[in-house]
Amino acid sequence: MPRLLVVHHTPSPALQAVLEAVKEGIALVEEVEPVLRPALSAGAADVLAADGVLLGTPANIGYMSGALKHFFDTVYYPCLDATAGLPFGVWVHGNDDTAGALASVARITGALRWKQAAAPLDLTGAPGPADLEACRELAATVAVGL
Ligand SMILES: Cc1cc2nc3c(=O)[nH]c(=O)nc-3n(C[C@H](O)[C@H](O)[C@H](O)COP(=O)(O)O)c2cc1C
């Protein structure tokens, strides 16, 4: 069964709600195994065993969170050759400006030559029903492509 790795930094109730919606979206797709890893505990072995990746982070000072950056610092060279073409999706949540965070993720996934499998999801403020539905859709879109 294809494995969808979810690497996330989830430091608040709003982001926990986002993560729950992402899990629901994956569960809509049969025959995909979700593998959830907080970004500070995910490693190269998780990526190498995955058929696709979902990345989730708050915007922090105009960049991805330090936790997700640590993940990329850890996996970059071990995965550089082996994971070219890996399908991925990303959500970013912030108070008002996620542009820098989204750009930082786009830059490093581009360097890894991962393949964007769904449009990046840009969330600001308290996640409402439409935001949570967009999270389900992001997750289901990446999952169904595996
Ligand atoms: C140190 C720090 C830096 C932050 N920088 C940004 C930022 O650059 N852009 C933004 O939109 N939100 C920023 N935020 C807000 C977080 O993205 C937000 O707190 C997080 O997504 C969780 O959402 P919540 O506080 O509504 O639970 C920052 C928060 C902290 C603690």
The ligand as an SDF file (V2000), in Angstrom:
LIG
                    3D

 31 33  0  0  0  0  0  0  0  0999 V2000
    7.8660   33.6600   16.4530 C   0  0  0  0  0  0  0  0  0  0  0  0
    6.6590   33.7540   15.5850 C   0  0  0  0  0  0  0  0  0  0  0  0
    6.7700   34.2790   14.3130 C   0  0  0  0  0  0  0  0  0  0  0  0
    5.6380   34.3550   13.4970 C   0  0  0  0  0  0  0  0  0  0  0  0
    5.7770   34.8610   12.2320 N   0  0  0  0  0  0  0  0  0  0  0  0
    4.7000   34.9270   11.4210 C   0  0  0  0  0  0  0  0  0  0  0  0
    4.8410   35.4160   10.0810 C   0  0  0  0  0  0  0  0  0  0  0  0
    5.9100   35.7610    9.5990 O   0  0  0  0  0  0  0  0  0  0  0  0
    3.7250   35.4810    9.3200 N   0  0  0  0  0  0  0  0  0  0  0  0
    2.4930   35.1050    9.7870 C   0  0  0  0  0  0  0  0  0  0  0  0
    1.5250   35.1980    9.0440 O   0  0  0  0  0  0  0  0  0  0  0  0
    2.3460   34.6070   11.0450 N   0  0  0  0  0  0  0  0  0  0  0  0
    3.4220   34.5100   11.8590 C   0  0  0  0  0  0  0  0  0  0  0  0
    3.2940   33.9990   13.1380 N   0  0  0  0  0  0  0  0  0  0  0  0
    2.0180   33.4460   13.5490 C   0  0  0  0  0  0  0  0  0  0  0  0
    2.0200   31.9320   13.4630 C   0  0  0  0  0  0  0  0  0  0  0  0
    2.1350   31.5390   12.1040 O   0  0  0  0  0  0  0  0  0  0  0  0
    0.7760   31.3690   14.1120 C   0  0  0  0  0  0  0  0  0  0  0  0
    0.8690   31.6370   15.4880 O   0  0  0  0  0  0  0  0  0  0  0  0
    0.6550   29.8620   13.8760 C   0  0  0  0  0  0  0  0  0  0  0  0
    0.3140   29.6020   12.5340 O   0  0  0  0  0  0  0  0  0  0  0  0
   -0.3960   29.2170   14.7620 C   0  0  0  0  0  0  0  0  0  0  0  0
   -1.6120   29.9010   14.6210 O   0  0  0  0  0  0  0  0  0  0  0  0
   -2.4360   30.3830   15.9100 P   0  0  0  0  0  0  0  0  0  0  0  0
   -1.5220   31.3070   16.6710 O   0  0  0  0  0  0  0  0  0  0  0  0
   -3.6360   31.0680   15.3380 O   0  0  0  0  0  0  0  0  0  0  0  0
   -2.7780   29.1710   16.7060 O   0  0  0  0  0  0  0  0  0  0  0  0
    4.3840   33.9120   13.9740 C   0  0  0  0  0  0  0  0  0  0  0  0
    4.2970   33.3670   15.2560 C   0  0  0  0  0  0  0  0  0  0  0  0
    5.4130   33.2950   16.0480 C   0  0  0  0  0  0  0  0  0  0  0  0
    5.2960   32.6740   17.4230 C   0  0  0  0  0  0  0  0  0  0  0  0
  1  2  1  0
  2  3  1  0
  2 30  2  0
  3  4  2  0
  4  5  1  0
  4 28  1  0
  5  6  2  0
  6  7  1  0
  6 13  1  0
  7  8  2  0
  7  9  1  0
  9 10  1  0
 10 11  2  0
 10 12  1  0
 12 13  2  0
 13 14  1  0
 14 15  1  0
 14 28  1  0
 15 16  1  0
 16 17  1  0
 16 18  1  0
 18 19  1  0
 18 20  1  0
 20 21  1  0
 20 22  1  0
 22 23  1  0
 23 24  1  0
 24 25  2  0
 24 26  1  0
 24 27  1  0
 28 29  2  0
 29 30  1  0
 30 31  1  0
M  END
$$$$
